[in-house]
Amino acid sequence: MNRTVESGSILRTPLIELSETAHGLFVCVIALSALLLALFPRVILLGEVFYERDVLIVWTAQITSFVTAIRQGSWPVWDPGVAFGHPMLGNPNTQVFYPFTWLNLLIEPLTVYALYVMAHLLFTGIGVHLWAKRLGASSGAATLSACLWVSSGPLLSFVNVWHHLAGACWMPWAMWAADFVFKEGRRLHVLRLSCILAIQIYAGSPDMCVFTGLVLGLDALRRVQFQPRAWAPPLRLVGAYALAVGLGAAQLLPSLDLVRDSGSRPLPVESRTVWSMHPAALIQTVLPVSFAGLPPIAPKTVQPLFDLWSPFMKSNYVGLAAALLAALGLVAADRRLKIFLGLLLGLSIAVALGRYSVIYTWLVALAPPLGMVRYPSKAIVVMALVSAVLAGLGYDAWLSGRRRLQVGLAAGVVLIAACASVNAAGQPLFPGSLHLPAEGPAWSTILSMARTNVTVGALAALLASLVFAFGDSSRRSVALLLPLILVVDLVLINRQINPSASAALLNQRPEILKHMPTGHAGRIYAWDYAMRVPGHGHPTTGMLGVFAEVAALPDPRAGSLAFQAYLYPPIAPRFGLRGSFDRDLLGLYPRWFNDMNLLLRTVEDTPSYVQLLQLAGVDRVIALHRDIDALRLRGEIAGIFRLPIQIFDVPDPWPRTYVTCATRVERGPQPIEGLLAPDFQPNLEVMVDRAVELARPCRQGISHIVEDTSDRIVIDVDTDGDGVVALLEGAAKGWQALVDGRDADILRVNYVFRGAQVPAGRHRLTFVYRPESVKLGVMISILTMIATALAGTTPSRIR
C-alpha cells in the first residue's frame, strides 16, 4: 500500500515528494548551466581552455607523464621526468585513481581540464542544493544557495588548482550524506558517506579532506544529546571514516610512505602559514577590491605585503548583498543550526587568517590535522560554502515574512556600509586589525582603483535593500528579482578571476625545444631565480624582477606563455624532456635530493658547479644571464622577456648509465660534500650509502639501456670483474634491482642516484619500481570495496 502523509489539507505521497525533488533538481541544473555559461562564455562557446598558474606548468606535465606511463604499459607509479624522477602515485596531486584523470587518454589534456572544471562546478552545485534541502530550505532557496556557491570567489579561485577544486566540490556532498547518517543511521547511508569521503581522498587535496573532516566532526557533536545512545552520531561518523580509509588506502598508503621519507615532516609554522589571509583582506569578502596590480613597494614588511599583493586566493568575494541574506538566514535558523553554522563561519575565518590570528594557534593545538594544511587562506572556502547555504535559508525567511525587523536593520547596515565604502576619501576606513602595512597605499587609493567593482557591489546591495522593503502583498511578485541581483553581482565580479585562451596557442611547441636533447639522451637544468642561497651564485631580485617582466604583461596569457617558453620546472615532461635540479614545490622530495639541490646553488660561482652538472648527466642549462664561462653558449632566443633566453651546453656530461670499479662510503656529518672532495674521482669510483664488497674489482665495463619505461629500466652489462652499475635516475624507496632475474641489493650512488652491484661477465640488470605501500594499498582498497558491496546488499539500521 502507498503510504500517505497529511500536511494541512493536502495529502502528500512519497511519489509526489519524489516528483517535486526531481523537478527542483531539474530547475537547479538549468540554473547552474546558465550560470556557468555566464561565468565562462569563451570556454563553453569558443572552446577556450584554462591555463593560469599551476595548470599549464604543473598539471599538464603530470598528466603527460601519466598518459605516457599507461601507453607504455607501465604502472602509473613513477614520474621519470620531474627532477631526477619522483613517485607519481605517492603524490596525491597527480590524482592517479581519480576517474577524470583517465579521460586524458582519450582527449587532449587542456580540453579535458575545461570539462573537469565545468563538471565539478555543476556537480558541486547539485550537492549544495541537496544539502540545503536537508537543512530545511525550499527548492528555490536551495537553488539560490547552489548558484551563490558556484559563483563565489573562494571556490572559483580554485579553478587553477585542480585538486583543491575537486576536494572543495565534494564537501557539500559529504555534508549532505552525513545528514542522513546522523539522523537516520542506516547502513546504506554510512556506506554512501564512506564512498564520498574516499572519492575526496582520491581527488588529491589533503587540505580539503581535513576541512571536511573537521566540519563533519563538529556537525556530529552538535547532535549529541543527553539521553541513551547519545553518542550514536559521532560513532557512525567514525565508522564511515574507517571504511573511507580502507577504500582510499590505494592513495593513502603510498602518500604516507612518501611523506615519511621526505624532509617535510613536521611542517614548521613558518612553512605552513605562508599565504595566510591578511586581516585587511577580510574586506574583500563583501567589497570586490584587489591589492594586486598596485605599484611595487619596498618590502620592509615582506610577509604582509606578499599575502596582500600575491594572495593564494585570487578572490574572497561572496557578495555584499548576499551577506545581507546570509545574516538573515543565520538569525532565522533554529538554535542548534544557528550555533553550528555560526561556528563554521567564525572558525573558517580564524583558520584563514593563519599567522595573523592567535586563534589559529589554539585551533591547531585542539585539532592537530590543521597543522598539515599549507596556506591557511584556503579555509575561506568553508566560509563561502556556509554563507551560500545561509543565504538560501535567509531567502526562505524573507519570503515567509519572518524577522522583518532584522531584515530592515540588516538592509540599513549594508546600505550605509556600501555608501561609506564608495565615498571613502583618505581616512582609515578599516582601523585596528584591518590596517594596511605602513609602506602600502591608503584605502582611498585601493577603493579608487576598484571603483567599478565596488560600485557594482554597492549597487547590488542597494537594489537588494529596496527589494527587502516590499510588503507582504508584493513580496511574491518580486521573488525572483532578489536571487537575480545576488547572482548577477557575483558573476560580474568573479567572472574575471579565471582567464581562458585558445588551446592551439597554449599547445604550440616552444622555440627553445630546437636546442634541447631528443628522447632520453639527457637532462636539462632551468635556472629558478626564486630559489637562491644567500651570498652565493648569480645575484637576482627573484623571479618577479628578472623573469616575469615580459613585454605583454597586461595580457594574462603572457606570464604563462613566458614560463612555458622558458621550460620553467616542472614543465619539461610535457615536451618529452627530463628535469634535474628542480625546486621542491610540495616539500615531498627526499632529504638527499634537497641536499643536492642546495649544494648546486651554493657552488654556482665555482668550478664545482660544472662538476655537479656533469655528474648528474645534465646536457643543457637554460638561463636569463650569462652563465659560468665553462659552459658553451648554444643559442639565444629573444622570446617575450626583457632578457633573452640563453641555452648552454654542459661539456662532457656523464652518460645515463655507466660501470665503475671502485666505491667509497658516505662519511661525515655532510656526506654530500664528498662529491666535491679533491680526491674523489667520478670517472673511477662512485660514492655509495653503505659498504660494498668487490671481491675481484673490474678494470673496465660497459652498460647500455635496452628497455626504458616509467617504472622499469633494463640494462645490459658487460664487465671483466665485480663492479657497480650507476643509473642517473633518482633513488627512492620502492625501487628493486634484479640481476639476471635474481634479487640484488639496490644502492644509492653519488648521493641521489640508483645503482646495483654486478659480478663479472655479461648480465641483464633490471630496475623496477614496486613499492610495498602501493601493493598493500591497492589490495586493501579492493578488499574494502568487495566488503562494501556485500554490506550494501543487506540494508539495515545501524544500532
N, C-alpha and C positions, 0 to 999 in steps of 0.2 A: 504494500500500500504506500502511496505517496504521502510523506509527512508534510503537514501544513503548519504554518506559524501565523497567528493572528497579530497584526500590527495596526492598531486603530481600526478602521473599517475595511482594511484591505487584507485579503488572505494571500500570504507570500509562500510560495513553494520553493524547494531547492532549485527547481528548473528555472523559475523566474529569477532567482538570485544569480544563478549561473549566467543567464542571458544578459542580465544587467552588468555583470562583471565583464563579460566578453565585449559588450557594447562600449563600456568605459575604456577597456584596453584598446579597442579599435580607434576610438577618438584620440586616445593618448598617443598611439603610434602615428596617426595622421598629423597631430600637432607637433610631435617630435621631428617627423620627417620635414615638415615645413620649416621648423626651427633650424635644422641642420642645413637646409638649403639657404636660409638667410645668413647663417654663420659662415658657410663655406661655398659660396656660389661658384667660384672658379674651380674648385676641386670637383664638385658634383657635375657641373655643366660643361666645363672645358677639359676635364681630365688632368688638371694640375695636381702636384704632389707636395707633401710636406718635406722639409729638408733641414730645418733650423737645428742648431746646436748639435746634440749627440746623434740625431737621426742620420745625417749624412756621413759623419765622421766615424761613429762607433757602430750604430745599428747595422748599416749596410755592410760593414766589414765582417761583423759577427755572422750575419745571415749568409754572406758569400762563403765563409768557412764552413758553415753548417751544410749548405747545399753541396759544396764540393765533397765533403765527407760522405754524405749519403750517396751521391752519384759514383763515388769511388768504391762503394760497398763497405765503407768503414763504419764503426760505431761512432756516433756524434759525441765523442767524449774528450777530444783533444783538438785544440786550435794551434796549428804549427806556424801561423802567420804573425800573430801578435807577439811582440818582444822576441824571446828565443823559444816561444811555444808556451802555452798555458792551458790548464784544464778548461774545456768548453762546457761540459755538463755541470761541473762544480760551480761555475759562475752562474748564479740564478738569473742574471740579467739576460742571458742568452735564450732563456725560455725554451729549452730543447724539447720538453714534453708538452708545451702549450699548443693546443690544436692549430692556432693561426700560423705558427712558425712553419708548419709543414706545407702550407699553401704556397710558400715561396718556391717549392719545387715545380710549380705549375705556372706561376705568374711572376712577372718582373717585380723585384723586391719593393721599389718605391711605390708602385701601384698597389701592391699588397698592403703597404703601410697606410695608404689612404683609405683602403677598405677597412683595415684594422681600426683606425680612428673612428670612422663613421659607425661601424658595427658596435663598438664598445660604447659610444655615446648614446646610441639608440637603445642598446641593451640596458645600460645603467639607468636611463630614464624610466624604462618599464619597471625596473626594480624599485625605484623611488615611488612610483605610482602605487605599486602593491604594498610597500611598507607604509606609506601614508594612509592607505585604506585600512590597514590593520590597526593604525593608531586612531581611527575614527573619522578620517576625512571623507568627504563625498568624492565621487568620481571626478567632478570638475576641479575641486580643490587639489586632489591628488595629481591630476594632470598639470595644474599650475606648478605644484612642487617639482614635478619631473622637469618641466621646462626651465624653471629657475636654477635647478641643479646643473643641468646640461649646459646652460649658458653662463654659469658662474665663472668668474675669473680664476679662482684657485684650480678648479677642475680643468679648464682649458689651458692653464699653464703647464699641465702635464702632457699635453699633446706631443711635445718634443722629448719626453722621457717615457718611453713605451711601457716599461714595467710598472712604473708608478701609476700611469694612466690605467692600465688593466687592473692593478691592485685596488685603486680607488673605485673603479667602476663595479667591482664585486662587493664593495662594502654594503650598499643598501640591500643587496640580495641576501647577504649574511644576516642583516638585521631583520629582514622580513621572515626568513626561515627560522631564526631564533625565536621570534614571537610565537610561532606555532609550538616550538619545543617548550617554551616556558609556560604557555597557557594550557596546552593540551597534552604534550608529552608523549605522543605516540611514537612507536619505534620508527615508522617511516619518516616522521618529522626529524628525528635525530639523525637518521641516515642521510636525509636530504641536506641538512645543515653541514654534516661532515663532508659530503661531496663538494659543496660550495666552498668550504674552507680549504679543501685540498686543491681545488682549481685555483684558488687565490695563491696558494703556495707555489704552484707551477707557473703562475703569472710572473713570478720573479722579483717581487718587491717585498723584502722582509719588513721594511718600514710600514707599509700598508697592512701587512699581517699583524704587526704589533698594535697599530692603532685599532684595527678591527677587534682584536682580542681584548683590549682594554675596554672598548665600548661595550662589547657583549658581556664582559665581566661586571661592569657597572650596571648594565641592564638586568643581569641576573640577581645582583644584590638588592636592587630596589624592589624586587618581587618577593623577597624573603619576608614571611610573616610569622608572628609568634603563635604558632599552632602546630599540631602534629604534621610531619612531613614538610616542615617549613623550609628545609634546605634542598628541596627537590629541584628547583630551577638551576642553582649552581652545579649540583651534581650531574644533571642532564648535560649541562654545558661542558663539564669536564669529560664526560663520556663522548660527546660529539668531537671534542678536540683530540681525544686519544685515538679515535677512529680516523680523524683527518690526518694525524701524524703518520699513521700506518699507510693511508692512501698516498700521502705525499712523500713517503720515505725515499722513493727513487730520486727525488730532488734534494730532500733534506740531508741525507747521509753524505752524498758527495760534497755538498756545500759546507757542511760542518767539518768534513775532512779537510777541505781547502782552507777554511778559516783557521783551523787548528794549526796547520802547517805554515800559515802566513805570519808576517810580523805585525799584524794589525790588532792583536788582541792583548789586553782590552783596549778599547778606544779611549785615549786621553780626552779630557774635557775640551782642550783647545782644538782637537781634530773634529770631534763630533758636533761642536757648536758653531763651526763655520757656517755662514749663511743662516744665522739667526735672523728673526724678523725685528728690525729696529722699531722701537716704540713709535717713532714718528710715522712709520709706515702703516700703523693701525688706521689712520685716517683714510687710507686707500680702500678700506672695506666699504665705505659709504660715499667717498668722493673720488672720482676717477682721475687722481693726479699721478704724475710719474716723476721719479727722480732721475731716470735715465735721460741722457741727452743734454744734461747740464754741463757747462764747461768744466774741464778738469781742475781739481783743487789740490794744493799741496797736502799730501797725506800725513799730517801730523797725528790725526786720529784715524789710522788706516782702516781698522775693522768696521767702525760705524759707517765710514764713507763707503767701504766696499759693500756692506749689507744694504745700503740705500741706493747706491749708484748701479750696482750689479747684482740685484736680488735673484735668488733662485726661482722665486715665484714671480712671473712677469706681471701678473695682475692679482690683486686680492679683492677686486670689486665684486660685491654681491648686491649692490644697488641701494641707494638712499630710500627710494620708495618701497622696495622690498623689505628693508629693515623695519619700516613702519608696520607692515603687515605681520612680520615675524614677531615684533613686540606684542602685537595684539594676540597672536596665537599663543605666546607664552603666558600672557595674562589669562586667557580663556581656558587653558588646559587644566585638567584635574591636577590635584596636588602632587601625586607621585610622578606623573608625567612631567609636570612643570619643573620639579626638582631635578629629574633625570636630564631633561633636555637643557635646562639652565646650567647644570654642572658641565655637560658636554661643551656648551658654548664657552664657558669660562676656562675650563681645563685645556681645551684645544688652543685657545689664545695664549694661555700661560706657557704651554709647551712650545708654541711657535716663537715666542719671544726669546727662548733659549737663554743665552748668556746675559740678556738684559733683564731677566726676571729671576728673583730669588726663589720664586715658587717652582721654577723648573728644577732647581737642585733638589728641593723637597720631593717633587714628583718622581724624580729618578731614584731617590732613596726608597720611596714607597713602592714604586713599580720598576724594578731593575731592567726589564726589557726595553724601557725607553732609552737606556744607556747604549743600546745597539743602533739607535737611529742617528744617522748623519744628517746634517742640515735641518735643524728643528723647524724652520719655517714651513716645511711640508705639512705640519699638523694643522695649518689653517684650512686645509681641505675638509677636515671634520666640521669646522665651524660653518663652512659653506653648505655642507650637506644638511646639518641640523637647521640652519636658518631657512633653507628652502622648504623643508617639511613644516617648520613653524609658520611660514608664510601661507602654506596651504591651509593649515588649521585656522590661522587668522582670517583667511578669506571666508571660510565657513562661518566663523563667529560674526563677521561683518554682515554676511547675507542673512543670518538669523536675527540680526538686530540686537545682539547682546553686547554688553560692555561699550555702549555708545559714548559714555563719558571718557573712558580710557582712549577710545578712538580719537575723540576730539582733541584731547590733551596731546596724544602722540603726534597727531597731524600738525598741531601748532608748533610742537618742538621741532619736527622735521622741517617745516617751512621756515622757521626762524634760523635754524642751522644752515639751510640752503642759502638763504639770503645773506647771512653773515659770511659764508664762505665765498660767495661770488663777489661781495663788496669789500672783502678784507684788503687793507692797504697799509702794509708796512708794520703793523702791530703784531706782537707774538700771539697769534690766534690760538695756538695749542701750547700752553705753558707747561711747566713741570716736566714730567717724564716724556712728553712729546716734543721736546726741544730738538732742534737740528744741531749737528756739530758746529762748533764755532767757525770753522772755515767755510761752512755751507752758506747758501743764499738765504734770503728771508722767505717766509711763507708767501709773501705777496708776489715774489718772483716766480715761485713754483706754481701758484694758482694762476698767474698771468699766462705762463706757458701752456697751462692745461685749461685755458678759458673755455674753449669749445666743449671739451668733455665735461667740465664742471657745470657748464650751462645746461647741457643735456640732462645730467643727473638732477640738477636743481629743478628744471622744468618738469621732469617726470615726477618728482616729489610734490611739486605744486599741483599738477593735474591729479595725482593720487589723492591729495588733501581735499581737492574740490569734489572728487567723486565720493569720498567718505562723507561729505556733508549732505548728500542726498537723503531724503526722508524715507520712511518705510514704504510709502506708496510708489516711489520711483526707483527704489534701490534695485529691484529685479530687472528693470528696463535697461540699466547700465551695468548689469552684472559682468558682461564680457569686456567692458571697457577697462576695468581695473587690471585684470591679468594682462591685457594687451599692453598697457602702459608699462607695467613692470618688466615684461619680457622684451619689449622694444628697447627699453633703456639698456638692458644688459647686452642685447645684440649690437646696438650702435657703438657701445664702448668696447666690448670684448671680442668683436669680430676682427679687431686689429692685432690681436695677440699672435696669431699663427699665420704668417705669410706663406704663400704657396708659389710654385714655379713650374715651368714646363719640365716634364720628365726627360725630354730629349736634351734640354740644356744641362741638366744635372748628370745625365748619363754619358756626356761627352768625355772621351779619354783625355786626360791632361797631357799637354805637350811634353812634360818632363819625362813621360814614360819612354820617349825615344832614347833617353840616355840611361835607362835602367837595365840591369841584367835580366835575361829572359829565363822563364821556367824557374827551376830550383838552383840556379847557378850560384847565387849568393844572397847576401842580406844588405839592407840599406839602413843608414842612420840619418834621421832628420833632426836637426837641432831643434830642441824645445826651449825657447827662450824664457819660458815660465819656470823652468827648473834649473837653478844655478846654485852653486856652492859659493857663499860669500868669500871674496878675496881670491877667487880662482877663475880661470877661464876668461872668455870674452866679456867685457863689461856691457851690460844691457839694461834697458829700462823695462824689460819684460815683454811678453807677447803683445800687450796692448800698445806699447810705444813703438816697437820695432816691426811687429808682424802685421797687426790688424789695421794699420794705417794704409788703406787702399784708396785708389783714386775715386772709386764709385761707392764710398762708404754709405751715403744716404740710401742707396738701394740695399734692402736687407739681404739680397742674394749675394752681395759682394763678399761679405765675410766668409760665408760657407764655401763659395767658389774659390776664395783665396786659400782656405785650409785644404781644399781638395787639390788645387794646383800645386801646392807645396808638399803633398803627400804627408800631411801632419799626422803623427801617430794617434790612433792605431788604424788609419785608413788603408795602409798598404795591402792587406789581404784582399781588399775589394778588387784590386787590379792584378792579383796573382803574385804579389811580391811578399817578402817576409821582412818583418821589422827586426830590431835588435835591442838597443838600449832605450826602450820606450818607457815613459813615465808610468808609475803605478797609480792609475786613476782611482781605483776602488780600494786600494790597500789590501789586495789579495795575493800579491806576489810573495814568494818565499823569501826568507831573510837573505839568503846568499845572492839572490838576484838583485835585491835593492842595494846590497853592499857593492856589487859590481857596478851598478848604475851610478852610485855616488862616487866610486873610485874614478870612473871615466871623467866625470865632471870636475873632479879635484885636480886631474893631471892634464886638463885641456890645453894648457900653455906649455907643456913639456914634451920631450920626445916619447915619454911613456904613453902619451895619447895615441900615437900611431901604433905602438906596440900592442895596446889593448884592442884596437880596431882590427888589427891583423889576426890576433889570437882568436877573436870572435868570428872571423870569416866575413867581415863587413867589406863589401865591394865598393859601395858608393856612399858619399856623405853629401847631404843637402843642407845648405846654409844660406843666410842672407848677408854674410860678411865674408871677407877673405880669410879662409881657414889657414891652419898651420902650413908652412911652406913645403913640408914633406908630402903633402897631398897635391896631386896634379889636377889643375882645372880642366874639366872635361867639357863643360858647356855652360852657357848662361842664358837665362830666359827672362825677358822683361816682365811678362805677366801683368798683374794689375796692382802690384805693390809699389810703395815708394822706393823700395830697394829691389834690385834684380835677384832672382833665384839663381844660386850658383851650385853646380854639381861637380863633385871632386871624385877622382879615382883614388882608392887606397892601394898603395903598392904592395904586391905580393901577399895578399891575404891567405890565410890557411885554408886548405880545401875543406869541404864539409865533413869528410871523414878521412882519417889517416891512422897509421900504426906507429906507436912509439915503443921503444925497447927498455925504457927506464922510468922509474916513478920516484916521487918524493911525497911524503905525507904532510898534510896541512899541519902547521905548528904555530904556536904563539897566540896571543890574545887577538891579533888581527891577521888571521892566516891568509886572507886575500892579498895582503901586501907581498906575499911570497911570489906572486905572478910578476912583480916588478923588481924582484931581487936581482942584483948584478950577476949572481952565479946561476940563475935559472935559465936553462937553455930550452926554449919551447920546441926547437927543431929536433931535440934528442929525448926529451922527457915530458911527462905531464905531472901535475900536482893532483893527488887523489885524497879522498876523505878518510881513507883507512889504509892500513898496511897491505901490500900486495906482494906475494912471494913469486918471483920469476925464477924458477929453478934453473932454466937454461935460457938466459935472455937472448933475444934475437939480435941480429945485426941489421936486418932490413926486412921490410914487409910492405905489402900494398893492400889497399882496400878500396872497393868501389860499390856504390849503391845499385842494386838490381831491382828493387821494388820500393816504391815511395808513396805511401798513403798517409792519411791524417793520423791513424792510430797504429800504423805498422810500417817499419822500415827494415828491409832485408839487405845485408851487406855481404858480399863475397870477400874473403880474406885469404891471403897467401903470405905466409911468413916462415922464415928459416929457424925460428925459435919461439920461446914464450914472449908474448908482447901484450900490449893494451891497445885496443881499438878505440879511438876517440870519435865521437859524433857531435858536431857543433849544433846540438839541439838541447833545449833546456831540460835539466833534471827535475824530476818531480816524483813524489810518492805515487806508486801505481804502475810505473814502468817496469817491465820484466825483460830479462835477457835470456836468449836461448842460443846455444852453440850446437849446431847440427841437431836441433830439436830437443836438446837436453838443457835443463835449467842451469843458468850460470849466474854468478853474483854480478849485480849491476853496480857500477862505480859512478861517483860524481867526480868528474875530472875538470881540472882547471877552474874549480870552484863552482861553476854553474852548469856544465855540460854533462852529457851522458857518455859512459864508456863501459867496456867489459874486457876481462882478460881472456885471451885465446891461446891455445897451445900451438906448437909448430905444425906446419902443413897447411893444406887448403881446407877451409871451413866456411860454413854459412852461419853468419851471426844475425839473429833476428831480435829487434826491439819491438815489443808490443805493449800497448797501454791498456791494462785491465785492472783498475783499482778495485780492491775488495769492497769498498764503500758503494761502488756502482752496482756490482753484482748483488750484494746483500740488499741494497735499497730497492732494486727492481724486484727482487724475489719477495720482499716484504710487501711491496705495493700490490703485486699480483695476488698474493695470498689474501691480503686485506680486501681487495676488490671482489674476489670469489666469496669471501665470508660476508661482505656487504650485500652482494647479490642474493645469497642464500637467505640472509636475515630479512631482506626486503620482500621475500615471497610469503612471509608469515607475519603480517602486520598485527601488532597488539599494543596495548597501552603499557608504558613503562611504569612499573610500580615503585 
